[in-house]
Amino acid sequence: MSRMLSYAAAAEDAGQRLDALMAARGLYPSRSVAARAADEGLVFVNGAAVAKKHLVAAGDTIVYQVEEAVEAGPLSGQPIDLDIRYEDDALIVLSKQVGLVCHPSVDHDDGTLVNALIYHCGAEHLCNVQGEDDRLGIVHRLDRDTSGLMLAAKTDEAGYALMSDIRDRAVDRRYLALVHGVIAHDTGMIDAPIARAEKERTRMAVRDTQSARESITTFRVLERFEHGPRDDGYTLIDCKLFTGRTHQIRVHLEYAKHPLVGDPVYTSGAPSAPAADLGLDRQFLHSFQLAFEHPVTGERLRFADNLPADLQGALDGLSARSAGRTTAGEEVFSLLEDAPRPTL
């Protein structure tokens, strides 16, 4: 449960950055939390959503969203199975299963990846670079119903290095996505800023507003599938993230009029016939490749993860309608031939 609170800026607040002021005044528990709230469009100054670096003026009315406090003890480890692909003293690479939330939230106070990591490693052996005990080990996230490869860090040194590399676009994160409609061009880039949707605060959207953050996704077409009686065809693409915004690929593909098959939220432009989602009850989005420089050894590491059964089944059902794979498609499927499939 969330609620909106307000704060009137005093004369001594003038000239301070919004995120720093909110942390200093105790409106949020830390500057990082305040910055994230501003980035997500949950903070308004004089009625307008503003960026975290906005300079406050005396007399400004700051309205901000907070979650109702929930009494809870320290996070505990829970015996949740993990599909670990690599592990050493600094980090873990795992294939996250569908339905697993990365860290506790209002709707999920346990049963998360953080609970699983605590059980597997012990809380004292996980990084805490985000300054919040409910995000131990977390350096980036996948949506609950997005499957595939992700990183977790054991030490603060590794955590800071990996987060810095992600910000600097030095971590190569690639996703397999099946979208509605046939994309004509073999490659493309979507460069469109993302912020909280104006009227539906649980959704993100491409918006021209001060709180919107730079968001860049590139893609390559791997395979096209001809249209059928209840759909307008499909395209399998390889998406690469250059930024890591909430729901970024889902929002960008909806904006491009090619929403993800099976997506329950970002559906604008998708056929209305339920059969067009090919029997999927989650978005066709899988983190299939992850490459990065080890933060301690400097070694270049690369991992691939084949499709889980539900997504592979959807592709198999379309095989007779394939218009052929592109050169990029041959490359990716050759890689996946030798990649393990998720075990969870």
N, C-alpha and C positions, 0 to 999 in steps of 0.2 A: 504494500500500500504506500502510495506517495502523496505528498502534499506540497503546496506552494507556500513559501515564507517570503518576507520582505525585509529589507534593511535600507535605512536612509543614510546616505554617505555624509559624514561630518566634514568640517573644514579641514581637519588634519588628514583625512583620507584622500584629499585632492592630489592628483598626479600619480597615484599608485596604480600598478597593473591590477586588473580585475581579479585574476587568480590569486595573486599574492595577498591582496586585501582580504578576500573571502577567507583565506586560511588564517591570516593574522587576527581576524575578528571572530574566528570560530564558527563561521557559517558552514564550512566544510572541514573535515578532520585534517586535511593536508592540502598543500598546493597542488599536488598531482591529482587529487580527487576533484578539486575546484576546476582545474584545467580541463579534465575529462568531461565534467558537466557542461562547461562552456562549449567545448568541441561538439558535444552531442546536442546543442541547442536547448539546454535546460536552464539557462541563465538569461535574464532579460534586464536591460538598463533603460529605464524610461519607456518601457513597452516594446523595445526592440531587442531581438537576439543579437548578441555581440560576441566578438572573439575574446579568447582568454587574455590577450595582450592589450585589450581596450583600457585606456587610461580613464580612471574614474574622476568625476568632478564633484565638488561639494554640492550637496542637495540632490544628487542622483538617487533615484529609487531603484534598488536592485531587487528583483524578484527571482527566486531560485527554487528549484525542485529538490526535495530531499525525500529519502525513503523513511518510513516510520521505523523507529528503533525497535529492534527485536532482541530480546534477552537471549544471549547465546554464550556458551562457554567456548573454550578453545576448540578449533577444528580438530576432529579426530580422524585417524586413518580408517579406511574401510576396505575390505577385501574385494575390490573390483578388478576384474581381469584386465590386463593391459597387453596389447600386442606390440612388444618392444622389438625394434629392429637394430638398435645400437645403444650401447650404454658404456660409459666410463666414469671416472671420478668427477667430470665436469658437466656432463650433459646426457640427455636421453633423446633418442629419436623413436617415435612410436607412430603406429597407425591407429588413429582415433576411430572408435566405432560409432555408428549412428545412434543418436539418442543420448550420448554422453555430453553433459554440459561441462564446460571447462572449469568454471569456478562458481562458488555459491552466489546466489542472487536472491531477490525477494521471493521468487517462485521456486527456487531450488536451493534449500539450505544444506543439503548433503547429497551424497550419491554422485559427486562430481569428480572430474579428473584430479582436482587438488586433493580430495579425500583419498583417491587411489594412489597418488604419488606419495602422500604422507605415509600410507600403509606400506608402500614398497620401499621407500628410502628412509623414512623418519623425517620429521619436520626440520630437525637440525641439519639435515643434509640436502636442503632445498634452498634455492636463492630466494631472497625477499627484496627484489629490486624495485618493486612497485609500492613498497611501504605499507602493505596491507597483508595481514596474516591469512586472509582468505584467497590470496593469489600466489601462494608459495609455489615456486618452480615455473610460473607462467611468464613467458616472454612474448608470446603472440597467441592468438586464439583461432579456433574454428567454430562456426555456428554449430548448435546442437545436432542438427540433421545434415551437416556436411561431414563426410568421412575422409579419412586419409592421413597423410603424413604431417606431423607437427613436431616442434621442438619443445623441450623442457630443460631448464638449467638447474644444476645442483649447487653451484657456488655463485656468490654475488659477482665475482670477477667474470665468470662465464656469462651470467645473465646480462650484465651491463654491456659486454662486448657484443653479444648476439642482438640485443635490442638496438644497439648503435648500428650494427651491420644491416638490420632490417630497415631502419630509418634511412640509411645511406644507399639502399637498394642493392646491397652486396649479397643478399640471400636470394637465391633464385627459387621462387615458389610458383609452381605450375599446377593448373587444375584442368581436369576433364569436365566438360560441360556439354550437355545435350540441350539444344534450344529449339523452340518452335520456329518454323519457317526456314526457307532456304536462303542462306547468305551467299550472295553472288561473288564477292571478292574473296580471294584466298587469305588475305591478311587485313587487319584493321586495328585501330586504336580508338579507345573511348577516353577522352580527356574532359571530364565534367565534374565539377565540385559537388560534394555530398554534405547534406546537413539533415537534421531531424525534419520530418515532414511537417508542414505548417499546421495541419488539422488533426493528423493521427500521430501522436507522439511516440507510438511504438514502432513506427515505420521510419525508414530513411528515404531520402529522395534527392534527386539532382535539383539544386536550387541556386539561384543567384541572390545570395544573401551574405552578410558579413560573417556569419558563423559557419558558412560552408567551408570545407577543407579541400585542398587540392586532391584529386583522385584520378589515377591513371591505370587503365587496364588495356593490355594488348592481347590480340588473339590471332590464332592461325586455324584455318579450316582443315579438319582432318578427313571428314567424310560427309557426303550429302545424301539425303534419303528423299525419294520422290513423295509427292503429296498423295493422300488417300481420301476416301469419301468423308471422313470426319476430322480431317486435319489439313494443314497447309504445308506439310512436309517438315523435315527436321534437318538440323546441321549439328554434327559433333565437332566441337572446337577445343583447342588447347589455349587456356587463358593464362596470362602471366601478370602477376601483381607487381606494380611499381610503388604502390602505396597500400596501406592496410586499414582501410576504413570499415566500419561496421556494415556488414551485408554488401560490401562493395561490388562484387561480381554480380550478385542478384539485382542490385539497383541499376547498375550500368547496362545490363542486358535487357532489363525491362525498358529502360530509357531508349535503347537502340531498337525497340519493337521486336526483340527476339527473346522473350522471357524464358527462363529455365523450365524444362519439362518437370512437372510434379511440384513446382514451387507453390506453397499454399498462400503466400502473401503477395509477392510481386508478380501479378498475373495480367497486367494491362497488355493487351495485344495477343494473349493466348486464346486459342479456340475454346468456345464454351462447352463443347462436348467433353464429358469426363473421360471418355475413352482416349482422348488425345494425349492424356498424361501417361498412357501405356501401362496402367496398373500401378504406378508408383504412388506412394503416400508421403514422399519427401522429394526435395529438389535433387535433380540429377547433377550433383557437384561433388567432385572427388579430388582431393589433393594427391596427385599421383607422382609428383617429382619434387625433390627438395635438394638443393645443393648450396654449400656454404663452406667457409674456411673455419676450421676448428679454432676456437678462441684461445686455446693453450698451445697446441702443437703447430698450428698454422697449416696443417694438412687440409687439402681440398677434399671434402666428403660429398658424395652424391648418392641419393637413394631413390628408388622407384617403387611404386605400390600399384599392383594390378587392381582392376575393378572388383568391388564386392558383388555378391551374387545377385542382389536386386537390380543393380545398374547394368550388370552384364546381361541379365535376362531381358531387360528392356531393349538393349542393343541387338541381342539375338533375334528378338521378335521383328526387328526392322530389316534384317539382313537381306531379305528378298527384294527390298525396295532401294538398295544401295545404288547410287549413281557412280560409285567408285571412290577409292581413297586418293587423296592428294599425295604429293611427295612427302609433305610433313606427316600425313597420316601413316604412311608406310614406315617412316622413321619412328614415330611414337609407338605403333603397334609392335614393331621389332623390339623396342626397348621393353615393352610390357610382357613379351613372350618369356623373358628371363626373370621377370619381377615376381616376387611372392604375392599371393592373394591374401587379403585380410583374413585373420583367423577368428575374428569376433563379429 
